[in-house]
Structures are given as structure tokens and as C-alpha cells.
Amino acid sequence: MCRPKGEAAQVNRAQVDRAEKDPGGGESRRRSRGGSGSITATYITYLNTLFGQDRELMPEELDELLVAFKEFDYDGDGFLHYKDVADCMRTMGYMPTEMELIEIIQQIKMKWGGHVDFEDFCELMGPRMLAETAHMVGLKELRCAFKQFDFDGDGRITMEELREAMKGLLGEKLKKGELEEILSDIDLNKDGTIDFDEFVMMLSAR
């Protein structure tokens, strides 16, 4: 899963420090703060989509859920018994209260007949996982987010990749000129693409 256990993660300081040493960094940040309201709104929507509580589970998070599910699917039939769900949650780092367990067990019994398959398990655990990790931004989260833009995996986000990613994340096309303004705002070294350090700076400045 794309998050460290225990405490909220911090943006990787080494990468931020390197980007802050860029002579154009301060100018870019000042320009971004003075940017149009529509661009600011785009950033906010984008960050909420990536890291907010209403986002979709990332592949790594689904993998973690699957590993935990299989560990407690003792007979391998693709179902968890309600009695095993509490232990499964604890192995993932969740410590449900007595009242929460009662509510969970009642939900499993009434909605799923006492057993949950993996899809049901994701429906049960997904909101809890998202609530716990909402707005926790660490190196793993940043790399996961960067991959959603860097479609070809070459370590750089092009204008076309930015256009496609923004359309997919926001569900709508940006107005004419907004995409160019975003790229100009983030592209500190002015090479026409966004590398990971620039991507980190964009998120840490918001």
C-alpha cells in the first residue's frame, strides 16, 4: 500500500531542499500564489482527488487488503467469517473499539449473511483506510501520485500526459490556457516537462 504505518509521513525533505535551491523556485512559488482563482481551484480539486477521503483506493492499498484477506481465509474458499474480521483488522494496524466491532459484525451478518468475499471486505475496510490516510502525504504517496501522470514511466510528465491525467482526475477539460499555466508554474527548469522534484515542489507549495 502507498502509505507508511504509524504516523503521518512528511514530504521528502531532501527533494524539497534541492528544488528550493533552484533559482527560479521562489519566483515560481510567488507566481503560483498570485495565480488565477481557477488554477488554485484546480490544484485543490486535484489534491483532494489524489489524497482526500473521497478518492479511489490505490492498487497498492488493494494489494494490502488482499494480503490480509487471504491470510484469514483459512479454507481458501474466498470468504471471511465474521469472527475473523476483528483479528484481520488488527493485523493491518486497526484497533476497533468494542462498539465498532459490534456494528461491523451486525453489518456482516445482516448484509452478507455472516461471510464476506473480497469485494465486500474492500467495501467494509476501504472507507476506514481512506479516512486514516486522508491528506497524509509521504514519499510513497507522492510516487504513487506521480505514476498517475507519468504514463510511459520515463520519469517525466509531458504536456500531453498532464492533459490526459488532469482530464481523468478532474473529469473535465481545463479551459484554454490553464494547462499551459499549470505546466509553466511547475516546470522550474523550463525544459517543457515535469520531473519528480518539480512535482514534489508543486504539492508541497499548496
Solvent accessible surface area in square Angstrom, and as a share of the most:
residue,aa,sasa,rsa
1,M,41,0.18
2,C,7,0.04
3,R,17,0.06
4,P,43,0.27
5,K,108,0.46
6,G,85,0.82
7,E,139,0.62
8,A,57,0.44
9,A,24,0.18
10,Q,137,0.61
11,V,29,0.17
12,N,44,0.22
13,R,138,0.51
14,A,57,0.44
15,Q,14,0.06
16,V,3,0.02
17,D,57,0.29
18,R,129,0.47
19,A,7,0.06
20,E,80,0.36
21,K,165,0.70
22,D,40,0.21
23,P,134,0.85
24,G,25,0.24
25,G,0,0.00
26,G,21,0.20
27,E,101,0.45
28,S,6,0.04
29,R,55,0.20
30,R,159,0.58
31,R,94,0.34
32,S,12,0.08
33,R,169,0.62
34,G,65,0.62
35,G,28,0.27
36,S,53,0.34
37,G,59,0.56
38,S,48,0.31
39,I,6,0.03
40,T,51,0.30
41,A,54,0.42
42,T,12,0.07
43,Y,0,0.00
44,I,96,0.49
45,T,65,0.38
46,Y,0,0.00
47,L,35,0.17
48,N,69,0.36
49,T,43,0.25
50,L,3,0.01
51,F,9,0.04
52,G,4,0.03
53,Q,97,0.43
54,D,143,0.74
55,R,24,0.09
56,E,149,0.67
57,L,34,0.17
58,M,12,0.05
59,P,96,0.60
60,E,54,0.24
61,E,2,0.01
62,L,67,0.33
63,D,82,0.42
64,E,35,0.16
65,L,0,0.00
66,L,61,0.31
67,V,101,0.58
68,A,6,0.04
69,F,8,0.03
70,K,131,0.55
71,E,102,0.46
72,F,18,0.07
73,D,18,0.09
74,Y,155,0.59
75,D,111,0.57
76,G,61,0.59
77,D,80,0.41
78,G,30,0.29
79,F,93,0.39
80,L,0,0.00
81,H,61,0.27
82,Y,43,0.16
83,K,138,0.59
84,D,32,0.17
85,V,1,0.01
86,A,16,0.13
87,D,69,0.36
88,C,0,0.00
89,M,4,0.02
90,R,97,0.35
91,T,78,0.45
92,M,8,0.04
93,G,49,0.47
94,Y,18,0.07
95,M,143,0.64
96,P,19,0.12
97,T,78,0.45
98,E,132,0.59
99,M,123,0.55
100,E,76,0.34
101,L,23,0.12
102,I,75,0.38
103,E,99,0.44
104,I,2,0.01
105,I,50,0.25
106,Q,95,0.42
107,Q,63,0.28
108,I,0,0.00
109,K,98,0.41
110,M,168,0.75
111,K,114,0.48
112,W,46,0.16
113,G,63,0.60
114,G,7,0.06
115,H,79,0.35
116,V,0,0.00
117,D,46,0.24
118,F,56,0.24
119,E,134,0.60
120,D,23,0.12
121,F,0,0.00
122,C,22,0.13
123,E,86,0.38
124,L,2,0.01
125,M,0,0.00
126,G,4,0.04
127,P,77,0.48
128,R,79,0.29
129,M,0,0.00
130,L,20,0.10
131,A,53,0.41
132,E,77,0.34
133,T,6,0.03
134,A,23,0.18
135,H,115,0.51
136,M,31,0.14
137,V,34,0.20
138,G,0,0.00
139,L,62,0.31
140,K,114,0.48
141,E,9,0.04
142,L,0,0.00
143,R,112,0.41
144,C,14,0.08
145,A,0,0.00
146,F,15,0.06
147,K,132,0.56
148,Q,66,0.29
149,F,2,0.01
150,D,12,0.06
151,F,117,0.49
152,D,98,0.51
153,G,60,0.58
154,D,86,0.44
155,G,34,0.33
156,R,96,0.35
157,I,1,0.01
158,T,47,0.27
159,M,52,0.23
160,E,94,0.42
161,E,17,0.08
162,L,3,0.02
163,R,99,0.36
164,E,82,0.37
165,A,5,0.04
166,M,3,0.01
167,K,93,0.39
168,G,65,0.62
169,L,35,0.18
170,L,31,0.16
171,G,65,0.63
172,E,114,0.51
173,K,157,0.67
174,L,39,0.19
175,K,150,0.64
176,K,211,0.89
177,G,37,0.35
178,E,19,0.09
179,L,11,0.06
180,E,85,0.38
181,E,71,0.32
182,I,0,0.00
183,L,17,0.08
184,S,52,0.33
185,D,15,0.08
186,I,6,0.03
187,D,7,0.03
188,L,20,0.10
189,N,77,0.40
190,K,120,0.51
191,D,70,0.36
192,G,39,0.38
193,T,26,0.15
194,I,1,0.01
195,D,32,0.16
196,F,23,0.10
197,D,36,0.19
198,E,7,0.03
199,F,3,0.01
200,V,0,0.00
201,M,12,0.05
202,M,15,0.07
203,L,12,0.06
204,S,49,0.32
205,A,38,0.29
206,R,93,0.34
